[in-house]
Amino acid sequence: MTTDAVAIAVRDSAFASMFRSGEKVWLVHEARLPADEGWLLEFVRLGPQGRWMRQRYRYDAVAGVVHFRGETPVADEELPALRRNGRRVELP
């Protein structure tokens, strides 16, 4: 396994522990930060009121910490494209 693959596996493990088992979650954007500092990620998932939300996070790879950066509702017409183009997060 490459160094990048290991780093991504550690990152994904940190996020998987935040989501409920069986929850429908899609990773719709990820950007690597310079100098191996971490990633900026956006997920789409159902919020507590039953509305689809785009949630933004920063993963600090050095500290192994996830920082929540806010959320916005997803428009009904935008959801199908986000789900189609995103990557489904597999949860146990």
C-alpha positions as CSV (number, residue, x, y, z in Angstrom):
1,M,0.0,0.0,0.0
2,T,1.4,3.4,-0.9
3,T,1.9,6.2,1.6
4,D,-1.0,8.1,0.0
5,A,-3.3,5.1,0.2
6,V,-2.4,4.6,3.9
7,A,-3.1,8.3,4.6
8,I,-6.4,8.1,2.8
9,A,-7.4,5.0,4.7
10,V,-6.6,6.7,8.0
11,R,-8.6,9.8,6.9
12,D,-11.6,7.7,5.8
13,S,-11.6,5.8,9.1
14,A,-11.8,9.0,11.0
15,F,-14.9,10.1,9.0
16,A,-16.5,6.6,9.0
17,S,-16.7,6.8,12.8
18,M,-18.7,10.0,12.6
19,F,-21.5,8.5,10.5
20,R,-24.3,6.1,11.6
21,S,-24.2,2.5,10.4
22,G,-26.2,2.1,7.2
23,E,-26.5,5.9,6.7
24,K,-26.5,7.1,3.1
25,V,-23.5,9.4,2.7
26,W,-21.7,10.6,-0.5
27,L,-18.3,12.2,-0.7
28,V,-18.9,14.9,-3.3
29,H,-15.6,16.9,-3.2
30,E,-12.1,16.4,-1.8
31,A,-9.1,18.5,-2.2
32,R,-5.6,17.8,-0.8
33,L,-4.0,20.6,1.1
34,P,-0.3,21.4,0.4
35,A,2.6,19.9,2.3
36,D,0.5,16.8,3.4
37,E,-1.4,19.0,5.9
38,G,-4.7,17.2,5.1
39,W,-7.8,17.5,3.1
40,L,-10.9,19.7,2.5
41,L,-13.9,17.4,2.0
42,E,-17.6,17.8,1.4
43,F,-20.2,15.1,2.1
44,V,-23.9,15.0,1.3
45,R,-26.1,13.3,3.9
46,L,-29.5,13.6,5.5
47,G,-29.6,16.2,8.3
48,P,-31.5,15.7,11.6
49,Q,-34.6,17.4,10.1
50,G,-34.7,15.0,7.1
51,R,-33.3,17.4,4.6
52,W,-30.3,16.6,2.5
53,M,-27.3,18.7,3.6
54,R,-23.8,19.4,2.1
55,Q,-21.4,19.3,5.1
56,R,-17.9,20.7,4.8
57,Y,-14.9,19.4,6.8
58,R,-11.2,19.9,7.1
59,Y,-9.1,16.8,8.0
60,D,-5.8,17.7,9.7
61,A,-3.6,14.8,8.8
62,V,-0.8,15.9,11.1
63,A,-3.0,15.9,14.2
64,G,-5.5,13.4,13.0
65,V,-8.4,15.7,13.8
66,V,-11.6,16.4,11.8
67,H,-12.9,20.0,11.9
68,F,-16.5,20.8,11.0
69,R,-16.7,23.8,8.7
70,G,-20.4,24.2,8.3
71,E,-23.3,22.9,6.2
72,T,-25.8,24.1,3.7
73,P,-29.1,22.6,2.4
74,V,-28.9,20.8,-1.0
75,A,-31.5,21.9,-3.5
76,D,-33.8,19.1,-4.7
77,E,-32.7,19.6,-8.3
78,E,-29.0,19.4,-7.4
79,L,-29.2,16.1,-5.4
80,P,-29.3,13.6,-8.2
81,A,-26.2,15.0,-9.8
82,L,-24.3,15.1,-6.5
83,R,-25.2,11.5,-5.8
84,R,-24.4,10.3,-9.3
85,N,-21.0,12.1,-9.5
86,G,-20.0,11.6,-5.8
87,R,-18.6,8.5,-4.2
88,R,-20.8,6.6,-1.9
89,V,-19.2,6.2,1.5
90,E,-19.5,2.5,2.5
91,L,-20.5,2.1,6.2
92,P,-20.9,-1.1,8.1
